[in-house]
Every structure is written in C-alpha cells, then in structure tokens.
Amino acid sequence: MKTLHTEKEALKKAIFGWQLLSEEVWNDFFTCWQPVTYKRKAILTEAGETERYLYFVLDGVQRAYSLNEGQRETTLLFTSEGSFSGIADSFQLQQPSRYYLETVTPSRLLRLAYSDFARLSALHPSLERWGRIATARTLSGLMEWHMELMTRSAEDKFRVLLTRNPHVLHQVPHKYLASYIGLYPTTFSKLLATVRV
C-alpha cells in the first residue's frame, strides 16, 4: 500500500513532468487532491453529466467509452497507474460529457474538483498554464493514436498495444481491448493465438 508521501511524490512527478510549479503553488495545489477508492465497474462519469473531477491514478485501470445508437460500446482510451484520468473536454469546458468513464479494475485515485482547479488557476497563472499544457499533450497523444488506428494493419495495431502495454492482457477484458484498437473480438482472439510479441 502506498503511503501519502509516495502518493504525493507520484503526483508531483507527473505534474512537474509537464510544468514546473513553485513550492507555494505546488503545496496549494496538492492540498486539493482527495484520495478515493472504487470497486471494479464503477461509473465515475456518465454521458450527459458534466465531468466534475480530474483524476490521478494510483492503482487500477479505467476506460472511457461511448455507446452508439445500438448500445454497442466503443472503448476510446484506457488510463492506469501514473496517468491522469477523467473526461478531459467535459472537465475543461464544463459541458456535458459525450462519454462514460468507468473503472475496469478496483482503483485508487486522487481527484481534483473543477471548482478547486478554477479557483487556484485564477490565483496562480502557472496552474492555468499547466492545464493548457496538459490538455495539449492529451490531444497530441489522442491524435497520434488516431493516426495509428487509421493507418496500421490489424496485426500492427495488436503488436503496438502489447508492446506498449503488455500488462493489459491480464487486467482488461479482451472485448475492451479489441474495441480500443478497432477490431472485432474474433479477430483479436485469432491474433492473440498467432502473434508473438
């Protein structure tokens, strides 16, 4: 079990990886992050709700997904230990989310309320800058992944997934992984049986 000190250091490392903050700003910012724990399959954000929190993942895996008209799920992204989570556009714009956020495994998170982020950003311009950089990096990562989905073969997408995140095969249902890389579950199963990474 991680201690408060190690959780604080993990969050600080992630935040400072994008933008250095003064010790005063960091201490103000850190005091607003609250620990929360969720069981597997807990819905953190529902489509139609406005995202009220930004999360930092201490343990566990979460996914954002959408439902089409036929109620078929499409997994958009996964978050796991050491990353930020939440429905970013809904959080930043404070408008209803088009997506769901749920825990795939039991999860321990730190969460920051939008009201605290807005208040502190008004007091500390460096936090507003951090928010812009975080949003830009998130967008950049999503654009890169979208290009890979559009241009790679099924086998290449499968290899990339397992090379970057080999642990997901044991933590995440294969139907979610198949959806994430744009494959039918049967194709994913065939690749799982034949491709060696």
JONORZI-V140197 format. One record per residue. PHI is phi as a letter, one per 40 degrees, with the letter a starting at -180 (* if undefined). BURIAL is + if it has 24 or more other C-alpha atoms within 12 Angstrom, else -. D_LAST is the distance of its C-alpha to the last C-alpha in Angstrom with 1 decimal. Layout:
PHI;BURIAL;D_LAST  PHI;BURIAL;D_LAST
//
This chain:
*;-;31.4  c;-;31.6  c;-;35.1  d;-;36.8  c;-;36.6  c;-;32.8  c;+;32.5  c;+;34.9  c;-;33.1  c;+;29.7  c;+;31.5  c;+;33.4  c;-;30.3  c;+;28.8  c;+;32.2  c;+;33.1  c;-;29.8  b;-;31.2  a;-;35.0  c;-;37.1  b;+;39.9  c;-;43.1  c;-;43.5  c;-;46.1  c;+;43.9  d;+;40.9  c;-;43.1  c;-;44.5  c;+;41.1  c;+;39.6  c;-;42.6  c;+;41.7  c;+;38.3  b;+;38.7  c;+;36.3  b;-;35.5  b;-;33.6  b;+;32.4  c;-;31.3  c;-;28.3  g;-;29.0  c;-;31.8  c;+;32.7  c;+;33.3  b;+;34.3  b;+;35.5  d;-;35.8  g;-;39.4  c;-;39.7  c;+;39.8  c;+;37.1  c;+;39.2  b;+;36.6  b;+;33.9  b;+;31.5  b;+;29.6  c;+;26.9  c;+;27.5  a;+;25.4  h;+;23.7  b;+;22.0  b;+;24.1  a;+;23.7  b;+;26.1  a;+;26.7  b;+;29.3  b;-;31.2  c;-;32.4  c;-;35.8  c;-;34.5  g;-;33.1  c;-;29.5  c;-;27.2  b;+;25.0  c;+;22.8  c;+;23.2  a;+;21.6  b;+;20.5  b;+;21.9  a;+;21.3  d;+;22.7  g;+;24.1  b;+;24.4  c;+;27.3  b;+;27.7  h;+;30.4  c;+;31.4  d;+;32.0  c;+;34.3  c;+;36.4  c;+;36.8  c;+;37.8  c;-;40.1  f;-;41.3  b;-;41.1  d;-;39.9  c;+;36.1  c;+;34.7  b;+;31.7  b;+;31.1  b;+;29.4  b;+;28.5  c;+;26.9  c;+;23.9  b;+;24.3  d;+;27.5  b;+;27.8  b;+;30.0  b;+;30.9  b;+;33.5  b;+;35.3  b;+;37.6  c;+;40.3  d;+;40.9  d;-;44.6  c;+;43.9  c;+;41.5  c;+;44.2  c;-;47.0  c;+;45.3  c;-;44.2  c;-;47.8  c;-;48.8  b;+;46.1  d;-;45.1  c;+;42.1  c;+;40.6  c;-;41.2  c;-;39.4  d;+;36.5  c;+;36.3  c;-;36.3  c;-;33.6  d;+;31.4  c;+;32.0  c;-;31.3  c;-;28.0  c;+;27.0  c;-;28.1  c;-;26.2  c;-;22.9  c;-;23.6  c;-;24.7  c;-;21.6  c;-;19.4  c;-;22.0  c;-;21.7  c;-;17.9  c;+;18.6  c;-;21.4  b;-;20.0  c;-;16.3  c;-;15.4  d;+;14.1  c;+;10.7  c;-;10.7  c;+;11.9  c;+;9.3  c;-;6.5  c;-;9.2  d;+;10.0  c;+;7.1  c;-;6.9  c;-;10.6  b;-;11.3  c;-;9.0  c;-;12.5  c;+;13.5  d;-;12.3  c;-;15.0  b;+;17.5  b;+;17.8  d;+;18.8  c;+;16.5  c;+;19.4  c;+;19.5  c;+;15.9  c;+;16.6  c;+;19.8  c;+;18.4  b;+;16.2  g;+;19.1  b;+;17.9  c;-;19.9  d;-;18.8  c;-;18.9  c;+;16.5  d;+;14.1  c;-;14.6  c;-;14.1  c;+;10.7  c;-;9.8  c;-;11.3  b;-;10.0  c;-;6.5  b;-;3.8  b;-;0.0
//
